[in-house]
């Protein structure tokens, strides 16, 4: 749920160019007629037989003269925390004429793409399709619109960006949460009132709705901008990141729903031309970006896709939803093997959502891919006839499917870079830190809201100083150097036995320089040691330990070699347990009320015992000695041995 934001801007949701036709999704839509499920059969001849129809459902109908719409309903929808925007919005088959690209502060912002359906004039059908199911009750004609009643009155929530920017982080998030809930109520009121206006329009009601659309759009834009500014200027805690991205997700869905209402309302301004079906699919929840293991079902990380529509759209029925994998580099495998298990899903007719617990059958060769969803719906036109249209989602955020753990490091590095930079040449440090925190928690399999041990302020200070020179901005080049070290380190945490629980309990200090280690150990008693990540040998551990002797040489360092922890039978806890100079394991420090770090020290046996490998010893074989007898043995030797054992 934490990674749910969908209709976020291009890099966050991995959208492809809206003008680049998705052959993968067209294959999915056209495959409705090839389904083994008799309830999912469709006659696609109308779409396929019409010249350009396949492309039109993606690109939109380009006769701009059919719609009389003002150009001043402009949108400024910030991209995912600073990433690039997308192309114009398309609903039905009309390009969005009144949403123009805006530029603010050197950054390009556009409304998020929401592709949808083919022109309904090409698909008239007065009877139910064989493949359609989830039949709806016959719609009742709405009453003529009148003045707004008390319960239809819209809330007044106008705030400006400076007011929101003056709030502390918790207060800002709470304020926008309340605004978002209020806007949700207003959208329901708009739906009810607009349904009446669409049936019996009048200028006064039209103007009221049009003004409300614009005011709410401006308000949502302000809220999204304030969240973007917070994300790029402040290093947030995990619960704050979670809540912020969740709010952005909800606000973006509200923007899309509002855009549908506005498109529908302005159909009343059309002088001629057929009425379009105003509907689209949105991905309302997704776990991406993430690295996924081939064959592993995402039981705990579902993808949820929701059908949104205008206020006056009446669905008679709809098909199953289908999903297709879109390769970002446009190089899919030559064969037509199936990549997704169970690539169709029944739609919840009441909530109009489909929940996917995906399982991928093939790796993507360390290439990032996205998903797109499509379905067909049958709607009732104002004339009473039925029309079948195809609706699609935009792309999800990217992910990579790996076949073995050796591919994880490079794949995760690719996704993290995409998520952080998109197409930007540099990003602010706080933005990078927030993206890194999200990926770190997922890589180490921790809860996004209440992690056991996230990256701390000290960890970020170490990373910022060592790899980025404490600069205010981060570049892709400096990121590559950072990931060359950090990627191997996180892979150890993720895959090596016992390392992750040792990290989470603070028995592995992690990010410490040699100088900081000396400061920690110099006043400890001999035999005290700690474990950290080696600075010069990526992916290896270093043990710093205190000895007696010359003060300048009291802190020693040992680099744990691969042979020291070879295989599952000899882990890092086994190695530490066997080394006599290592007596007292130092746990990571926690700050007391005065802000002073306090370190807890344990005898290593007490904290490592549960991690030690259990070596099963076989009973002595009958007729054989249990021990090897020395060549010379006397009663004195045996006595000495007993004394030594006693000591």
SEZABA-727832 format. One record per residue (C-alpha): residue number from 1; x, y, z. Coordinates in nm, 3 decimals. Layout:
BEGIN
PT  papa       c1       c2       c3
PT   NUM        X        Y        Z
...
This chain:
BEGIN
PT  papa       c1       c2       c3
PT     1    0.000    0.000    0.000
PT     2    0.289    0.225    0.070
PT     3    0.400    0.209   -0.292
PT     4    0.056    0.279   -0.425
PT     5    0.085    0.620   -0.597
PT     6   -0.021    0.563   -0.955
PT     7   -0.124    0.861   -1.151
PT     8    0.195    1.028   -1.052
PT     9    0.407    1.179   -1.314
PT    10    0.604    1.003   -1.580
PT    11    0.905    0.863   -1.399
PT    12    0.716    0.759   -1.092
PT    13    0.461    0.556   -1.286
PT    14    0.691    0.463   -1.571
PT    15    0.458    0.597   -1.840
PT    16    0.561    0.551   -2.197
PT    17    0.513    0.822   -2.456
PT    18    0.136    0.863   -2.501
PT    19    0.194    0.909   -2.873
PT    20    0.380    0.578   -2.899
PT    21    0.122    0.311   -2.975
PT    22    0.136    0.014   -2.738
PT    23    0.140   -0.297   -2.953
PT    24    0.140   -0.513   -2.641
PT    25   -0.186   -0.368   -2.516
PT    26   -0.344   -0.387   -2.860
PT    27   -0.263   -0.757   -2.863
PT    28   -0.429   -0.788   -2.527
PT    29   -0.742   -0.605   -2.636
PT    30   -0.762   -0.800   -2.959
PT    31   -0.709   -1.124   -2.770
PT    32   -1.045   -1.086   -2.600
PT    33   -1.186   -1.278   -2.892
PT    34   -0.935   -1.562   -2.842
PT    35   -1.003   -1.624   -2.476
PT    36   -1.082   -1.975   -2.362
PT    37   -1.345   -1.826   -2.131
PT    38   -1.676   -1.812   -2.324
PT    39   -1.781   -1.517   -2.109
PT    40   -1.485   -1.317   -2.233
PT    41   -1.553   -1.354   -2.608
PT    42   -1.569   -1.035   -2.814
PT    43   -1.638   -0.957   -3.174
PT    44   -1.355   -0.720   -3.256
PT    45   -1.438   -0.690   -3.626
PT    46   -1.585   -0.345   -3.581
PT    47   -1.262   -0.212   -3.431
PT    48   -1.020   -0.406   -3.648
PT    49   -1.215   -0.352   -3.968
PT    50   -1.225    0.025   -3.942
PT    51   -0.919    0.202   -4.083
PT    52   -0.706    0.339   -3.803
PT    53   -0.943    0.220   -3.533
PT    54   -0.679    0.028   -3.342
PT    55   -0.463    0.334   -3.311
PT    56   -0.753    0.567   -3.248
PT    57   -0.842    0.408   -2.918
PT    58   -0.496    0.502   -2.792
PT    59   -0.427    0.824   -2.976
PT    60   -0.766    0.983   -2.970
PT    61   -0.979    1.137   -3.242
PT    62   -0.802    1.447   -3.371
PT    63   -1.088    1.654   -3.508
PT    64   -1.039    1.942   -3.267
PT    65   -1.313    2.147   -3.433
PT    66   -1.581    1.927   -3.281
PT    67   -1.534    2.061   -2.931
PT    68   -1.573    2.420   -2.819
PT    69   -1.377    2.439   -2.500
PT    70   -1.190    2.723   -2.339
PT    71   -0.812    2.705   -2.328
PT    72   -0.769    2.866   -1.987
PT    73   -0.848    2.553   -1.788
PT    74   -0.478    2.481   -1.763
PT    75   -0.323    2.233   -1.528
PT    76    0.002    2.236   -1.339
PT    77    0.043    1.883   -1.216
PT    78    0.395    1.832   -1.080
PT    79    0.576    1.524   -1.189
PT    80    0.680    1.260   -0.938
PT    81    0.868    1.473   -0.692
PT    82    1.049    1.659   -0.967
PT    83    1.050    1.415   -1.256
PT    84    0.942    1.501   -1.608
PT    85    0.580    1.542   -1.714
PT    86    0.370    1.354   -1.963
PT    87    0.187    1.436   -2.280
PT    88   -0.168    1.568   -2.317
PT    89   -0.459    1.380   -2.168
PT    90   -0.691    1.173   -2.386
PT    91   -1.034    1.057   -2.279
PT    92   -1.252    0.881   -2.529
PT    93   -1.118    1.002   -2.861
PT    94   -1.086    1.375   -2.808
PT    95   -0.748    1.530   -2.732
PT    96   -0.752    1.750   -2.427
PT    97   -0.758    2.096   -2.582
PT    98   -0.792    2.306   -2.273
PT    99   -0.508    2.150   -2.073
PT   100   -0.189    2.315   -2.188
PT   101    0.165    2.242   -2.072
PT   102    0.287    2.479   -1.801
PT   103    0.644    2.559   -1.697
PT   104    0.725    2.670   -1.343
PT   105    1.066    2.732   -1.198
PT   106    1.247    2.566   -1.485
PT   107    1.051    2.242   -1.445
PT   108    0.800    2.116   -1.698
PT   109    0.466    2.000   -1.560
PT   110    0.177    1.843   -1.744
PT   111   -0.142    1.671   -1.651
PT   112   -0.095    1.293   -1.613
PT   113   -0.190    1.083   -1.909
PT   114   -0.515    0.888   -1.893
PT   115   -0.575    0.691   -2.214
PT   116   -0.916    0.549   -2.277
PT   117   -1.160    0.429   -2.536
PT   118   -1.227    0.407   -2.911
PT   119   -1.484    0.629   -3.072
PT   120   -1.829    0.493   -2.982
PT   121   -1.968    0.592   -3.321
PT   122   -1.770    0.299   -3.464
PT   123   -1.924    0.049   -3.224
PT   124   -2.301    0.093   -3.214
PT   125   -2.478   -0.214   -3.091
PT   126   -2.837   -0.233   -2.971
PT   127   -2.800   -0.574   -2.807
PT   128   -2.583   -0.716   -2.536
PT   129   -2.256   -0.867   -2.654
PT   130   -2.211   -1.236   -2.599
PT   131   -1.889   -1.174   -2.409
PT   132   -2.028   -0.910   -2.176
PT   133   -2.117   -0.995   -1.820
PT   134   -2.179   -0.822   -1.486
PT   135   -2.510   -0.685   -1.615
PT   136   -2.626   -0.366   -1.452
PT   137   -2.982   -0.263   -1.362
PT   138   -3.151   -0.037   -1.613
PT   139   -3.066    0.326   -1.538
PT   140   -3.343    0.554   -1.419
PT   141   -3.370    0.900   -1.579
PT   142   -3.242    1.168   -1.340
PT   143   -3.463    1.456   -1.234
PT   144   -3.422    1.797   -1.386
PT   145   -3.158    2.005   -1.211
PT   146   -3.264    2.276   -0.974
PT   147   -3.086    2.507   -0.735
PT   148   -2.818    2.351   -0.517
PT   149   -2.964    2.212   -0.199
PT   150   -2.792    2.242    0.137
PT   151   -2.645    1.894    0.113
PT   152   -2.519    1.973   -0.239
PT   153   -2.337    2.290   -0.135
PT   154   -1.965    2.257   -0.194
PT   155   -1.710    2.296    0.082
PT   156   -1.487    2.602    0.085
PT   157   -1.129    2.484    0.136
PT   158   -0.924    2.747   -0.041
PT   159   -0.565    2.761    0.081
PT   160   -0.253    2.889   -0.088
PT   161    0.089    2.734   -0.126
PT   162    0.256    2.971    0.120
PT   163    0.004    2.888    0.391
PT   164    0.072    2.518    0.351
PT   165    0.447    2.573    0.329
PT   166    0.452    2.745    0.667
PT   167    0.324    2.433    0.845
PT   168    0.550    2.177    1.011
PT   169    0.561    1.837    0.840
PT   170    0.305    1.652    1.062
PT   171    0.065    1.949    1.054
PT   172    0.100    1.984    0.675
PT   173    0.025    1.616    0.613
PT   174   -0.274    1.627    0.846
PT   175   -0.405    1.945    0.683
PT   176   -0.386    1.801    0.332
PT   177   -0.542    1.476    0.451
PT   178   -0.846    1.670    0.577
PT   179   -0.864    1.868    0.253
PT   180   -0.848    1.548    0.051
PT   181   -1.136    1.395    0.250
PT   182   -1.343    1.709    0.202
PT   183   -1.271    1.706   -0.173
PT   184   -1.388    1.347   -0.189
PT   185   -1.725    1.458   -0.053
PT   186   -1.736    1.744   -0.303
PT   187   -1.668    1.509   -0.592
PT   188   -1.966    1.299   -0.490
PT   189   -2.181    1.614   -0.482
PT   190   -2.050    1.714   -0.824
PT   191   -2.139    1.370   -0.959
PT   192   -2.497    1.396   -0.834
PT   193   -2.554    1.751   -0.957
PT   194   -2.377    1.699   -1.289
PT   195   -2.586    1.392   -1.367
PT   196   -2.893    1.614   -1.348
PT   197   -2.733    1.890   -1.554
PT   198   -2.631    1.650   -1.831
PT   199   -2.993    1.538   -1.868
PT   200   -3.154    1.882   -1.864
PT   201   -2.878    2.141   -1.909
PT   202   -2.914    2.510   -1.840
PT   203   -2.656    2.786   -1.843
PT   204   -2.674    2.866   -1.472
PT   205   -2.609    2.507   -1.366
PT   206   -2.338    2.471   -1.630
PT   207   -2.157    2.779   -1.499
PT   208   -2.182    2.661   -1.138
PT   209   -2.027    2.325   -1.222
PT   210   -1.765    2.471   -1.451
PT   211   -1.653    2.713   -1.182
PT   212   -1.645    2.438   -0.920
PT   213   -1.433    2.220   -1.148
PT   214   -1.179    2.496   -1.189
PT   215   -1.165    2.587   -0.822
PT   216   -1.118    2.228   -0.713
PT   217   -0.853    2.168   -0.977
PT   218   -0.659    2.471   -0.856
PT   219   -0.692    2.354   -0.498
PT   220   -0.567    2.001   -0.572
PT   221   -0.277    2.141   -0.772
PT   222   -0.176    2.352   -0.473
PT   223   -0.188    2.052   -0.242
PT   224    0.022    1.837   -0.476
PT   225    0.278    2.116   -0.516
PT   226    0.311    2.152   -0.140
PT   227    0.371    1.778   -0.105
PT   228    0.625    1.788   -0.385
PT   229    0.810    2.072   -0.218
PT   230    0.814    1.886    0.113
PT   231    0.946    1.569   -0.052
PT   232    1.229    1.753   -0.226
PT   233    1.331    1.978    0.064
PT   234    1.305    1.765    0.379
PT   235    1.453    1.424    0.465
PT   236    1.142    1.254    0.601
PT   237    1.082    0.966    0.838
PT   238    0.934    0.644    0.692
PT   239    0.579    0.705    0.825
PT   240    0.587    1.055    0.676
PT   241    0.705    0.925    0.338
PT   242    0.430    0.665    0.344
PT   243    0.158    0.915    0.423
PT   244    0.285    1.173    0.175
PT   245    0.290    0.931   -0.117
PT   246   -0.047    0.795   -0.020
PT   247   -0.189    1.148   -0.026
PT   248   -0.032    1.216   -0.365
PT   249   -0.192    0.898   -0.495
PT   250   -0.537    0.996   -0.372
PT   251   -0.503    1.351   -0.502
PT   252   -0.398    1.230   -0.845
PT   253   -0.700    1.002   -0.864
PT   254   -0.917    1.299   -0.767
PT   255   -0.753    1.501   -1.044
PT   256   -0.837    1.230   -1.295
PT   257   -1.197    1.200   -1.173
PT   258   -1.236    1.577   -1.189
PT   259   -1.093    1.581   -1.539
PT   260   -1.349    1.320   -1.645
PT   261   -1.629    1.536   -1.506
PT   262   -1.493    1.843   -1.684
PT   263   -1.460    1.661   -2.016
PT   264   -1.813    1.532   -1.981
PT   265   -1.959    1.871   -1.891
PT   266   -1.796    2.037   -2.189
PT   267   -1.954    1.788   -2.424
PT   268   -2.257    2.014   -2.383
PT   269   -2.058    2.280   -2.574
PT   270   -2.019    2.056   -2.879
PT   271   -2.205    2.186   -3.177
PT   272   -2.191    1.854   -3.360
PT   273   -2.023    1.518   -3.348
PT   274   -2.100    1.204   -3.150
PT   275   -2.096    1.194   -2.773
PT   276   -1.794    1.018   -2.630
PT   277   -1.785    0.767   -2.346
PT   278   -1.599    0.939   -2.062
PT   279   -1.421    0.657   -1.878
PT   280   -1.071    0.538   -1.798
PT   281   -0.884    0.285   -1.586
PT   282   -0.647    0.400   -1.312
PT   283   -0.399    0.193   -1.115
PT   284   -0.499    0.287   -0.762
PT   285   -0.253    0.058   -0.582
PT   286    0.076   -0.099   -0.688
PT   287    0.395   -0.220   -0.517
PT   288    0.626   -0.099   -0.794
PT   289    0.905   -0.012   -0.848
PT   290    1.048   -0.336   -0.719
PT   291    1.256   -0.637   -0.817
PT   292    1.041   -0.951   -0.838
PT   293    1.156   -1.311   -0.839
PT   294    1.027   -1.525   -1.124
PT   295    0.746   -1.759   -1.018
PT   296    0.679   -1.583   -0.686
PT   297    0.319   -1.467   -0.650
PT   298    0.267   -1.119   -0.509
PT   299    0.024   -1.223   -0.238
PT   300    0.109   -0.933   -0.008
PT   301    0.161   -0.676   -0.284
PT   302   -0.151   -0.665   -0.501
PT   303   -0.210   -0.435   -0.794
PT   304   -0.553   -0.271   -0.780
PT   305   -0.708   -0.120   -1.094
PT   306   -1.017    0.100   -1.077
PT   307   -1.267    0.203   -1.343
PT   308   -1.354    0.575   -1.333
PT   309   -1.621    0.743   -1.543
PT   310   -1.822    1.058   -1.591
PT   311   -2.132    1.142   -1.389
PT   312   -2.378    1.048   -1.661
PT   313   -2.214    0.724   -1.779
PT   314   -2.436    0.420   -1.731
PT   315   -2.264    0.082   -1.763
PT   316   -2.478   -0.206   -1.877
PT   317   -2.200   -0.462   -1.846
PT   318   -1.827   -0.506   -1.873
PT   319   -1.579   -0.773   -1.960
PT   320   -1.301   -0.929   -1.766
PT   321   -0.993   -0.711   -1.733
PT   322   -0.672   -0.813   -1.905
PT   323   -0.312   -0.719   -1.837
PT   324   -0.013   -0.693   -2.070
PT   325    0.356   -0.648   -2.006
PT   326    0.515   -0.350   -2.181
PT   327    0.891   -0.358   -2.241
PT   328    1.037   -0.012   -2.197
PT   329    1.314   -0.074   -2.448
PT   330    1.058   -0.213   -2.697
PT   331    1.252   -0.540   -2.719
PT   332    1.035   -0.822   -2.598
PT   333    1.127   -1.184   -2.645
PT   334    1.106   -1.317   -2.995
PT   335    0.872   -1.600   -2.902
PT   336    0.517   -1.550   -2.783
PT   337    0.550   -1.728   -2.452
PT   338    0.318   -1.625   -2.176
PT   339    0.479   -1.389   -1.924
PT   340    0.200   -1.347   -1.669
PT   341    0.010   -1.625   -1.498
PT   342   -0.367   -1.562   -1.492
PT   343   -0.361   -1.253   -1.713
PT   344   -0.738   -1.196   -1.687
PT   345   -0.929   -1.089   -1.380
PT   346   -1.295   -1.051   -1.295
PT   347   -1.401   -0.699   -1.206
PT   348   -1.589   -0.631   -0.884
PT   349   -1.917   -0.500   -1.029
PT   350   -2.010   -0.296   -0.722
PT   351   -1.679   -0.122   -0.656
PT   352   -1.560   -0.136   -1.019
PT   353   -1.215   -0.257   -0.920
PT   354   -1.001   -0.559   -1.002
PT   355   -0.735   -0.685   -0.764
PT   356   -0.436   -0.868   -0.910
PT   357   -0.202   -1.101   -0.720
PT   358    0.043   -1.130   -1.005
PT   359    0.292   -1.405   -1.078
PT   360    0.547   -1.367   -1.356
PT   361    0.654   -1.676   -1.545
PT   362    0.970   -1.542   -1.709
PT   363    1.254   -1.309   -1.623
PT   364    1.293   -0.977   -1.803
PT   365    1.672   -1.011   -1.851
PT   366    1.741   -0.722   -1.613
PT   367    1.529   -0.492   -1.833
PT   368    1.262   -0.279   -1.669
PT   369    0.904   -0.337   -1.780
PT   370    0.563   -0.196   -1.695
PT   371    0.205   -0.322   -1.701
PT   372   -0.102   -0.188   -1.876
PT   373   -0.459   -0.297   -1.819
PT   374   -0.755   -0.300   -2.057
PT   375   -1.119   -0.404   -2.068
PT   376   -1.436   -0.350   -2.266
PT   377   -1.748   -0.187   -2.129
PT   378   -2.097   -0.156   -2.267
PT   379   -2.267    0.174   -2.195
PT   380   -2.606    0.322   -2.266
PT   381   -2.614    0.627   -2.492
PT   382   -2.858    0.915   -2.459
PT   383   -3.052    0.767   -2.751
PT   384   -3.103    0.449   -2.550
PT   385   -2.881    0.235   -2.769
PT   386   -2.590    0.034   -2.634
PT   387   -2.232    0.092   -2.738
PT   388   -1.920   -0.111   -2.663
PT   389   -1.595    0.071   -2.599
PT   390   -1.247   -0.024   -2.485
PT   391   -1.084    0.149   -2.191
PT   392   -0.722    0.124   -2.081
PT   393   -0.500    0.226   -1.796
PT   394   -0.173    0.411   -1.832
PT   395    0.144    0.222   -1.746
PT   396    0.236    0.118   -1.395
PT   397    0.569    0.217   -1.250
PT   398    0.858   -0.002   -1.369
PT   399    0.973   -0.333   -1.226
PT   400    1.219   -0.608   -1.315
PT   401    1.168   -0.984   -1.293
PT   402    1.482   -1.178   -1.203
PT   403    1.550   -1.550   -1.224
PT   404    1.820   -1.569   -0.953
PT   405    1.964   -1.354   -0.676
PT   406    2.277   -1.273   -0.879
PT   407    2.062   -1.037   -1.090
PT   408    1.922   -0.847   -0.792
PT   409    2.198   -0.591   -0.737
PT   410    2.206   -0.454   -1.091
PT   411    1.827   -0.467   -1.125
PT   412    1.761   -0.282   -0.800
PT   413    2.021   -0.021   -0.892
PT   414    1.844    0.039   -1.224
PT   415    1.505    0.086   -1.061
PT   416    1.637    0.310   -0.783
PT   417    1.806    0.535   -1.039
PT   418    1.489    0.556   -1.249
PT   419    1.277    0.630   -0.945
PT   420    1.510    0.901   -0.817
PT   421    1.618    1.081   -1.134
PT   422    1.382    0.999   -1.416
PT   423    1.519    1.218   -1.696
PT   424    1.667    1.484   -1.468
PT   425    2.035    1.576   -1.469
PT   426    2.037    1.633   -1.094
PT   427    1.802    1.619   -0.796
PT   428    1.806    1.766   -0.443
PT   429    1.968    1.556   -0.171
PT   430    1.648    1.528    0.040
PT   431    1.461    1.386   -0.258
PT   432    1.729    1.125   -0.313
PT   433    1.736    1.038    0.057
PT   434    1.359    0.984    0.063
PT   435    1.366    0.762   -0.245
PT   436    1.663    0.568   -0.104
PT   437    1.479    0.512    0.224
PT   438    1.181    0.359    0.044
PT   439    1.396    0.125   -0.160
PT   440    1.609    0.030    0.141
PT   441    1.306   -0.072    0.345
PT   442    1.171   -0.288    0.064
PT   443    1.513   -0.441   -0.006
PT   444    1.551   -0.535    0.360
PT   445    1.192   -0.665    0.379
PT   446    1.075   -0.416    0.641
PT   447    0.740   -0.254    0.705
PT   448    0.718    0.081    0.531
PT   449    0.542    0.253    0.821
PT   450    0.699    0.088    1.127
PT   451    1.036   -0.053    1.019
PT   452    1.254   -0.231    1.271
PT   453    1.562   -0.035    1.166
PT   454    1.547    0.215    0.883
PT   455    1.830    0.434    0.759
PT   456    1.894    0.679    1.042
PT   457    2.003    1.041    1.035
PT   458    2.357    0.924    1.115
PT   459    2.345    0.676    0.826
PT   460    2.235    0.950    0.586
PT   461    2.506    1.185    0.709
PT   462    2.766    0.914    0.643
PT   463    2.632    0.841    0.293
PT   464    2.592    1.209    0.204
PT   465    2.944    1.296    0.314
PT   466    3.136    0.994    0.185
PT   467    2.975    0.949   -0.157
PT   468    2.832    1.290   -0.245
PT   469    3.067    1.532   -0.069
PT   470    2.773    1.676    0.128
PT   471    2.660    1.853   -0.190
PT   472    2.306    1.987   -0.212
PT   473    2.234    1.809   -0.539
PT   474    2.295    1.453   -0.657
PT   475    2.390    1.358   -1.014
PT   476    2.353    1.022   -1.192
PT   477    2.732    0.997   -1.217
PT   478    2.782    1.028   -0.841
PT   479    2.493    0.785   -0.793
PT   480    2.672    0.521   -1.002
PT   481    2.977    0.542   -0.773
PT   482    2.755    0.521   -0.467
PT   483    2.560    0.220   -0.590
PT   484    2.879    0.034   -0.678
PT   485    2.942    0.020   -0.302
PT   486    2.594    0.040   -0.152
PT   487    2.439   -0.220   -0.383
PT   488    2.678   -0.493   -0.272
PT   489    2.624   -0.397    0.090
PT   490    2.246   -0.416    0.070
PT   491    2.266   -0.744   -0.117
PT   492    2.451   -0.886    0.187
PT   493    2.174   -0.765    0.415
PT   494    1.908   -0.911    0.191
PT   495    2.052   -1.252    0.110
PT   496    2.329   -1.359    0.349
PT   497    2.214   -1.580    0.632
PT   498    2.162   -1.411    0.974
PT   499    2.286   -1.071    0.852
PT   500    1.947   -0.900    0.836
PT   501    1.837   -0.988    1.195
PT   502    2.181   -0.884    1.323
PT   503    2.136   -0.551    1.147
PT   504    1.782   -0.502    1.274
PT   505    1.885   -0.567    1.635
PT   506    2.177   -0.325    1.610
PT   507    2.448   -0.591    1.645
PT   508    2.587   -0.477    1.310
PT   509    2.670   -0.107    1.327
PT   510    2.681   -0.068    0.953
PT   511    2.782    0.277    0.830
PT   512    3.083    0.394    1.032
PT   513    3.417    0.542    0.929
PT   514    3.743    0.428    1.086
PT   515    3.768    0.754    1.274
PT   516    3.421    0.710    1.422
PT   517    3.509    0.354    1.523
PT   518    3.814    0.475    1.716
PT   519    3.600    0.726    1.902
PT   520    3.355    0.452    2.000
PT   521    3.608    0.186    2.109
PT   522    3.898    0.384    2.256
PT   523    3.748    0.396    2.606
PT   524    3.604    0.044    2.606
PT   525    3.764   -0.247    2.789
PT   526    3.991   -0.490    2.595
PT   527    3.799   -0.756    2.407
PT   528    3.516   -0.519    2.305
PT   529    3.437   -0.530    1.933
PT   530    3.183   -0.412    1.676
PT   531    3.091   -0.507    1.320
PT   532    3.058   -0.254    1.037
PT   533    3.054   -0.240    0.658
PT   534    3.400   -0.211    0.508
PT   535    3.452    0.124    0.336
PT   536    3.717    0.007    0.091
PT   537    3.588   -0.343    0.018
PT   538    3.226   -0.327   -0.096
PT   539    3.006   -0.605    0.035
PT   540    3.247   -0.719    0.307
PT   541    3.237   -0.677    0.684
PT   542    3.508   -0.532    0.903
PT   543    3.547   -0.614    1.272
PT   544    3.698   -0.343    1.491
PT   545    3.819   -0.465    1.832
PT   546    3.991   -0.320    2.136
PT   547    4.318   -0.468    2.265
PT   548    4.548   -0.381    2.553
PT   549    4.877   -0.206    2.486
PT   550    4.997    0.110    2.315
PT   551    4.711    0.367    2.314
PT   552    4.780    0.449    1.949
PT   553    4.728    0.084    1.852
PT   554    4.454   -0.022    2.089
PT   555    4.184   -0.034    1.819
PT   556    4.251   -0.296    1.554
PT   557    4.059   -0.380    1.236
PT   558    4.004   -0.717    1.071
PT   559    3.848   -0.760    0.725
PT   560    3.623   -1.065    0.723
PT   561    3.731   -1.282    0.430
PT   562    3.491   -1.481    0.212
PT   563    3.644   -1.805    0.340
PT   564    3.567   -1.700    0.697
PT   565    3.195   -1.733    0.632
PT   566    3.185   -1.994    0.356
PT   567    2.843   -2.143    0.292
PT   568    2.557   -2.194    0.535
PT   569    2.760   -2.411    0.773
PT   570    2.984   -2.125    0.880
PT   571    2.808   -1.793    0.910
PT   572    2.927   -1.458    1.043
PT   573    2.803   -1.543    1.397
PT   574    2.999   -1.871    1.380
PT   575    3.316   -1.685    1.283
PT   576    3.278   -1.422    1.556
PT   577    3.210   -1.692    1.815
PT   578    3.531   -1.877    1.731
PT   579    3.763   -1.577    1.769
PT   580    3.905   -1.556    2.123
PT   581    4.004   -1.184    2.105
PT   582    3.636   -1.096    2.044
PT   583    3.466   -1.104    2.386
PT   584    3.210   -0.825    2.421
PT   585    2.988   -0.730    2.128
PT   586    2.893   -0.363    2.119
PT   587    2.538   -0.282    2.009
PT   588    2.464    0.033    1.811
PT   589    2.419    0.337    2.030
PT   590    2.091    0.505    2.110
PT   591    2.062    0.866    2.219
PT   592    1.953    0.939    2.574
PT   593    1.750    1.239    2.687
PT   594    2.059    1.460    2.668
PT   595    2.136    1.359    2.310
PT   596    2.440    1.152    2.412
PT   597    2.483    0.813    2.248
PT   598    2.476    0.522    2.491
PT   599    2.623    0.190    2.378
PT   600    2.513   -0.145    2.518
PT   601    2.770   -0.419    2.558
PT   602    2.698   -0.793    2.571
PT   603    2.905   -1.105    2.609
PT   604    2.907   -1.244    2.258
PT   605    2.783   -1.587    2.369
PT   606    2.461   -1.438    2.505
PT   607    2.362   -1.262    2.182
PT   608    2.510   -1.492    1.916
PT   609    2.406   -1.829    2.055
PT   610    2.071   -1.837    1.875
PT   611    2.245   -1.776    1.541
PT   612    2.517   -2.039    1.570
PT   613    2.505   -2.333    1.333
PT   614    2.391   -2.657    1.492
PT   615    2.657   -2.917    1.421
PT   616    2.505   -3.260    1.463
PT   617    2.752   -3.514    1.608
PT   618    2.702   -3.880    1.524
PT   619    2.724   -4.145    1.801
PT   620    3.048   -4.351    1.803
PT   621    3.037   -4.656    1.583
PT   622    3.044   -4.994    1.757
PT   623    3.394   -5.141    1.777
PT   624    3.573   -4.808    1.719
PT   625    3.740   -4.557    1.954
PT   626    3.546   -4.238    2.016
PT   627    3.876   -4.038    2.033
PT   628    4.220   -4.081    1.884
PT   629    4.458   -4.211    2.152
PT   630    4.796   -4.023    2.168
PT   631    5.110   -4.221    2.094
PT   632    5.237   -4.168    2.451
PT   633    4.995   -4.136    2.737
PT   634    5.056   -4.155    3.110
PT   635    4.847   -4.094    3.421
PT   636    5.023   -3.756    3.463
PT   637    4.924   -3.649    3.114
PT   638    4.566   -3.741    3.183
PT   639    4.574   -3.548    3.513
PT   640    4.721   -3.241    3.345
PT   641    4.442   -3.252    3.093
PT   642    4.183   -3.264    3.366
PT   643    4.342   -2.966    3.544
PT   644    4.347   -2.764    3.225
PT   645    3.985   -2.845    3.160
PT   646    3.896   -2.740    3.513
PT   647    4.074   -2.408    3.472
